[in-house]
Amino acid sequence: MSLTNIFDVAGSGMNAQSVRLNTTASNIANAESASSSTGDVYRGRHPVFQTQMLNEMNGGINSPQGQSVGVEVTGIIESDAPLQRRYEPDHPLSDEEGYVFYPNVNVVEEMTNMISASRAFQINVEMMNSAKQMVQRVLTLGQ
């Protein structure tokens, strides 16, 4: 892996954590949205990541350009956790039995995810800054 691949790894990591932050923010925003049926209730969403690696050939020589390295977001899945069913007969969206359905979003878990994603994004930024400083120092060696 060359020094320039560090920028690809950090950039893909920043992109992945940005998607994670956006889905977490969406989950928190919809955490208390009520519905009268299970089909209409918002369900928590979570991104799915997959690592991408360069294929090493001939004793450590990197594979041809064009192959990606880092993290890829392969999709966003809905949580299959059970929905929250609350007895609120006075709620305008309650069903005939008096129950209202709320999303399967735990705000405490989502805040933890948000903090984790924000720290991971921050670490990727620091990694890019460190690589940039190393490249600048290497360029000043020839002066």
N, C-alpha and C positions, 0 to 999 in steps of 0.2 A: 504494500500500500504506500503510495507516494504522499507527500505532504499536501498536495492539492486535493487529494481525496478527502482530507479532513473537512474541507469546506462543503463537499457533497454530503458527508455524513451529518455534519452539524445542521446544514440547511434542511435536509429531509427530517431530521429530528425536530427542528423548530416548526416545520409544517405540520408534522404529526401532532405535536403538543398543542398547536393552534387549533386543530380540528377537535382535539380532546377538550380544550377550554370552551370552544363554542358549543359542543354537545352538552357539557356540564352546565353551562349557563342556560341553555334551553331547558334542561331538566329542572334546574332551580326555579326558573321563571314559570314553569307549568306545574310545580309541586302541589299547589293547592287548587288547581282547576277541577271543578266538580262536573259530574255527568250523571245522567239518570240511567244509563245502561253501560254494560261492560264493553260494548263495541265502540263507544264514542270516547272512552277515557284515554287520556294521554298516557303513553307507556314510556318509561325511562329508556334512553338510548345511550349506547356505548360504542365507541369506535373500536375496530379490530385492526391491529397492527401486524405487519409481517416484515421480517428483516430481509434485506437484500445484500448479497455479498458478491464481490468480484471473484471470479474463478481464477485460482492460481495455477499457472502452468509452467513447466520446465524449470522447476526448482526456485520458485519465487518470483518469476517474471509475471507482471500483471497481464491480465487478459486484454483484448483489444478495447479501444475506446468505445463508448456508446452503451456499455453495460452499467447499470445503476448500482449504487452502493448506499447503504443507510437503511432507512425505515420507510415503509410504504403503508398508507391507509388503504386496506382492502375493502372496507365497508363499514357501515354503521348498523348495528343490530338493536332490536328492541329487547328490553329485559323481559324475562318470563317469570319474574317474581309475582306473587299474588297481589291483586289490587286491594286497596283499602276500602272496606265497606263500612260505612258509618250510619248509625240510626239517627236521622235528622228529619222527622216528619214535617217540620215547619219550613224546611228548605224548598224553594221553588222548583228545584230539579229532582226532588225525591220521587222514587217510583211508587207504585200502588201500595207497597209494604212499608214505605217510609224511609227507605235506604237511599243513600247517595254514594256514588262510587268516586274515589279519588285515586290519583296515579300511584304507581308502585315506586315512588321516588322518596328516598330517605335524604333529607336535606343535610344531615350531619355527614353522611358518606359522600355526598356530592361536594360539600365544602372541602372535605379531605382530598377528593380527587382534584378539585380546583387548585388547592395549594400545591399538591404534588406535580400537577401539570405546569404550573407557573414556575416552580423551582427547576423542573427539567428543562423548560424553555430557557430559563436564566443560565443554566449550566451550559447549554448549547451555545448561547451567545458568548459566554466566557471562553469556551473552547475555540470559537472562531476568532476572538480577539487574541488569544494566545498564539494561534497559528499565524495570524497576520503579523504579530510582533516578531515571530521567528523568521518569517519570510523577509521582513524588513531588515532584520539583523544580518541575515545571510547576504542580502544585497549590499549592505554596507561593508562587508568583509573585503570586497574587491576594490575599495577606494584607497 
